[in-house]
Amino acid sequence: MIRRIGIHVALATIALGAMMTAGAAPTPLEFQRALTTLHEQQLARQPVRTTIVAGKYEGSAAARYRYEETSYFEAASGRLLSRVRRDAVKPHAIHVIEVNVHDEAGRVIRDYVSIAQPWAPLQPGRSLINLHQYHGQLHSFRQFDLANRVGYESCTGLFEGRPVRIGLDDDEITPQATATPEYQACFDGLDKDAGKYLTPF
């Protein structure tokens, strides 16, 4: 099984490489497919355990769609590798895929998300890259879209013994907001450019 997965991943990687122009950001669909390949690469590297949750959507537009969401955990450590929400009737149709990349200490240093409406799984509407940083007791991340624009910043933890909880949308990242010691402790050194991470592998 691992050998088959490895061949599949290799072929998918070659195909995606051919689709993507060097230096260009992937399209939302290419990004979704790249995340699927990264997800499969992670499964091929180590034993995993899974949990599955079935559900249905709320709202008139999505009410007739059901899904199965599978979370994949590294068996040895229990850390979450990825989460994939698939159409319950057409499991090849992906509604949401999230993939985490960990450092040697087991911390998430990057995570990727692709979200599609359940009726249009081949037309993802949101593609996100989150870059994480750990400084003392602070954990921060900066979120980018495929145009390499910052859309959100977050930081939680303790700074000089005081609790920190920062959440800023793009229009709130102002000189006044970024001048505080807490903000600087959270975000100094965190990449302001996600260009080299737009293609997940």
N, C-alpha and C positions, 0 to 999 in steps of 0.2 A: 504493500500500500504506500509506504513512504517513497519507494522508487517511482511509482506511478505519479504520485504528487510532484516529485522532483522534476520529472519530465514535463508534466503539465505546466509547472511554474516556469521552467526554462523556455518552453515554446511561447508562453504568454508574455514573458519578458522580451523576447525577440520581437514578437508582433507589436507590442506596445512601443518598443524602441523605434520600430519602423514608422509607426503612426505619428510619433512626436518629433517635431522639428527641433534640432539642437538649439538650445537657448530659449525656446519659446515655451510659454506656459501651456500646460495641457488644457484641452477642452474639459468641461464638466464631466462628460461621459468618459473621456480618457482617464481623468482623475479617478473616477469611480472604479474603472477597470484596473488601474494601477493599485488602488487600495485592495481590491480583491486579490491581486497577485501578491502583494505584501502580506496580506492575511494568510494566504496559502503557504508562503515561504515560512512564516512563523510556525504554522502547524506542522510543517515537515521537519522542523529542527528539534522538537522535543515532544514528549508525551503531554497530552492536554486532557482536561476534563471539561465537560460542558453542562450548562443549565439551559433549559428551553422554557420560554413563556409564550403562551398563545394569547392573542387578543384581537380586538376589533377597534376600528376607529370611530370617533365621535363626529358629529356634524353631517349635514345632508350630502355634501359632495363625496365624502369618503365612507359613509356608513355601510356601504355594501362590501367593503374590503376588509379582509381578515389577514392576520399576519402571524408568523412564528419568529420570535426573536431568540437567537442563540448567543449565549455568552461563552467565550472560550478562555479558559484559565490554564496557566502553566501548572502542570500537575505537582511539580516539586515545591514551588513557592506559593502557589495560590494567586499570583498576581494576574490581573486581567490583561489578556493579550488583545482581544478584539471582541466586538459585538456586531452581529449582523441580523438585521430585520428583513425577512423575506416574505413575499406573498404566500399566503397559506395554500393557495390553489396552484400557483405557478412559482415553485421555489427557486427557479433561475432568476426571477425578477426581484431585484434588490431595492428595497425602499430606503434603508439606512444602513450604512456601514461605518463603523468607528474602529480605528486601529491605533494601538499604543506602541510607542517605541521606548524601551527602558534603558537606563544606564547600568553599569556593573553593580551598582548598589540597589538596583531594583526600582529606582524612581523613574517616573514618566518624564522623559525629556522632550518628546514630541508626541502629539496625537493629531490624527487626521479624521475628518468627518465628511461624508457625502450623503446628502439628503435629497430624495426624490419624492414627488407626490405619488401615492399608490397607483393612480391611474396612468402615470407617465414615468415608469421606472427607468427608461432610457433617456430621460431628460432631467437630470438632477438640477435642482433649483438652488442648492447651497453646497459650497465646497469650502471647507475650512481647514486651516493649518494652525495649530497652537504650539508655540515654542515656550518651554517651561524653564524656570530657573529656581535654584534653591540657594538662599543666602542666610546662614544662621538658622533661625527659626521661622524664616519667611519662605513662602512658596508663591511664586508669581508666574503668570503666563501672559503672552501677547498673542492675539488672534489675527490671522491674515486671511484674505480671500485669494482667489486665483489671480487677481490683478495686482497682488502684492500690497494691498492696502490694509492698514490696521483698522479693524472694526471694533475691537474690545480689548481691554486690559483688566487683569484681576490680580489681586495679591491678598493673601491671608496669613496670619501667624502672629508672632510677637516681635516687637521692636523696642529695645531698651526696656523690656518688661511690660510694655503696653500692648494690648491687642490691636491688630491692624486688620482692617477689612476694606479693601479698595476695589471698586468696580466702576470702570469708566467706559462709556460708549465713545465712538470716534470723535463726536463733537464736544465731548467733555474733557478731552485730553488737551488742556490749555496750558499756557505758560504758568498760570497761577496754580493749577492742579499739580503740575510736574515739579514745582519748586520746593515742595515740602520734603523734609528729611525722610519721612516714611516712604514717599514715592521713590526717592532716589535710592534708598536702601533696597527697595523691592526691584527696581527696574534697571539700575545702572549695570551695564555689562550684558543685558539681554538684547539679542539681535533685534535691530529695527528693520531688517530686510530678510524676507523669507525666500528670496529667489532660489537659492540652492536646494531648498526643501520642497519646491512646488511639485516636483516629480518625486513621489514618496520613496523610491528605491534607486 
